[in-house]
Amino acid sequence: MKEKMPSFAFTSKEVATTRAISIKSNASIHELPLILNTSESSVSKTVKSLESKGLVKTRRNGLQKFVEISDANYALSLSEMIKADPYIPWEKLISYSNISVLFSSITGEESFEREISQVSRWRAERNLKMYGMLTIGEENKPSRNRRLIRFINEYSDHVSRKYFLDKLPKDVVILWRSGYRCLFRIHAVREEEKQKTFKGGFLTALSAFPEYGIQFITSDSYYYYDPDLKEITIEDIILHTILIEPDSQTNTTYALLLILKEWNKVNFDLLIMKSSKYGIEANIISILKYIKSHRGKSHRFLPKWSELREKAELYGIVID
């Protein structure tokens, strides 16, 4: 069975058409078939697809329809990249599954590869390595082509934003986002409404604290969405509490209370490993050092040990 292409991926025709539009700016629909050696109906279909991805825009002048690169940052970066390196076969390198692998290797976000098979991933990695877009070795490090890196970063950010724009309610406040994963806040709603609105989302951070006997009164609910996550762990809840506002002493204090209350249940190796994926590994390492030393002077997000002890007593948590 033919594998379904990721919604954000390009066909080789789309890349070739983008190349033609980049080189001959303000081209008409009638000119492009001659440049691309294809039919006008095929070009019209491809241009419509490129419009839906935000790469090109069209305008009419009388009976003529003209196409040009859109004003989106990723569209301009793609056009600049193609013009700067015209001899690189971009049609092969950024189409189909290749772009998913480039998204993952350049941004470090593995969720972009969730729509492709192992075979497609292997084939894409092989093709990209062949043209020097990935290093040859065990680790698939991206090339140093700064234009490619800029385009991939901008386009993947657009893809991620659009994904959650379509997935989440409009009144959601996204606190952290990476690929198809995000932490968000929304004003508290009735439970039955939550089930309809947040299918696949997990209650987390401060909103999950009552399950551990730690009450935090707020009119907001915090959720974490990851299409591949089957259950949320205590390590996730701790990290999401900090992720809301990494420099917040209040959030760090509550994360500390949960760690201390559930000390025997927390997997600290897993906590550190997951923290690196959220970009808060330094916070977690500082917190663990703080617990051992009982000192909180080195970072403003850490409370004084005496203040933490007083807070802990309110929840029946005994600390040294």
ABEGO torsion letter per residue (X at the ends): XBBBBBAABBBAAAAAAAAAAAABBGBBAAAAAAAAGBBAAAAAAAAAAAAAAGABBBBBBEABBBBBBBABAAAAAAAAAAAABAABBAAAAABEAAAAAAAAAAAGBAAAAAABBAAAAAAAAAAAAAAGABBBEABBBBBABAAAAAAAAAAAAAAAAAAAAAABBAABBBABBBEABBBBBBBBBBAAAAAAAABGBBBBEAAAAAAAGBBBBBABBBBBBBAABABBBAAAAAAAAAAABAABAAAAAAAAAAAAAAAAABBAAAAAAAAAAAGAAAAAAAAAAAAAAGBAAABAABBBAAAAAAAAAAAGBBBX
